[in-house]
Amino acid sequence: MKSEYLLSKLQANTRDYERPYRQLEEECAEATSIRLKLEVQLTSKLKELAGIQLEEGAQVGVDVARQLELRIAEEQSMRDQLGRVEGDISTAMAAASSLAEQYGAAQKVAETMLAADGEYMRRLHAYQADNADLERRKSLQAEVQDECARKLPAFTQNRLYAYLKERQYGTPDYTGAGVLRLADAWIARQCNFRQNQGNEQMLLAMRTEAAKRAGEGVQRLQAEQAWLNDQVRSVAVTCGAVAIERELFEQREAVTQGKKRANDIHTTLAEYAERRDARYGKAQAMLVQELQGHDVSTLIECARQTASSDDDALVEVIIDLRDRLAKHDAKYAAKLEQRAAAEADYDKAKVLEREMRQSKFAGSRYQYGSGLNLESLIVGYMAGSMNSSEVAKEVRAHQEIVDDAPLILGSGFSESSRTWPSSSWTNSSSPSRSSSSSNDDDDRQRSSSSSSSSWSSSSSSDSSPSYSTSGDSGGSSYSTSDSF
């Protein structure tokens, strides 16, 4: 299974959960409009009832209706904008897909041209060998630093050894004489000073030498890498990859910005669906103002006590509208719960899709074994029987790396980096700062020798520190005898 197929299945799953969510969002918005119409009708009937019994103007009702008309127009305008933005996104995505294919073809042309360049390939292989040697030397330096960090503190922590060292014992600058000199000699035997002094000096020499070797040739390698990158860029310009990459970036940026705009519009439409928009708030405030001073139960009771049949008819209509509003609110609450559940499922699907879109899962260098039951994982994840991390772990367990990357070096064709994108150029023949996967005898010898302890308490020990360098492979081995 290719990574593209895996991503397409996850994207399809997300769309499957997005559709019912968008549908419920529109239904909630429609239900809001219906409720507002019922509220307007109820207010109108209350005003008629009030007109019979109380003196009241009718201008407010017109203002509320105007607010509702403006609200409907604004919401429709937002939906029209959303349609245009989604159309732009589709166009940019199609263009990016076509450019990606062109970019891949240009990469293959560049690979062929570079593979046919004898000078480039010779220097590339030399760079890789030298860089691998540099990484081995850096690794050796790290081991030596670790060994020194573990062993050197013992020389300062032992008070007898530290005392003699402070008195410069064993050096031409030592000035002890007579009984004091004899006492210092006795102390030296107790702490095995001669051997431990040699061990300390050897550790310090090892650290200095390892640091020196780790820095050798760095500037030359950097210059060589710059030359190789220049060759890559020159070939990339020749085959048109630079121009294609620039246009591809622009189209992908257009998709990103379009999706951001679409999300902003969806957020605004959600406010309309949930009656949180500013226009609804204004209309609601006007309705509240209209009902101020008109206690509904009092007005209904007054109407029943009058002889006018008009009052009685209005009361029946008001009761009916109140019942319809109550039933509508109950249905609306249920619809909101459905919408919240659909939104949660949609968000959950997006989380999994984003997880799988990470570079450690996506890309042409990955494929997945036939044992991966993706449909089952998606169903289990959406049902809540496993989380996204568990799905990712299961997918990773079936991941296979396809060794078909190009021969060239770098991280992109951009003006600043002057290299190919790293995700596209990972072939073993491209320059890399990573160390070789092979382990030679020098590495094993170095690992074994660096683990010895440097502090010995035996004055009769015949072991001594040793420092050796292997000239044939560039590796080094260090060892010190046990001390203190």
Beta strands, then each sheet from edge to edge (+ up, - down):
strand 1: 366-368
strand 2: 399-401
strand 3: 466-469
strand 4: 476-479
sheet 1: 1+ 2-
sheet 2: 3+ 4-
end
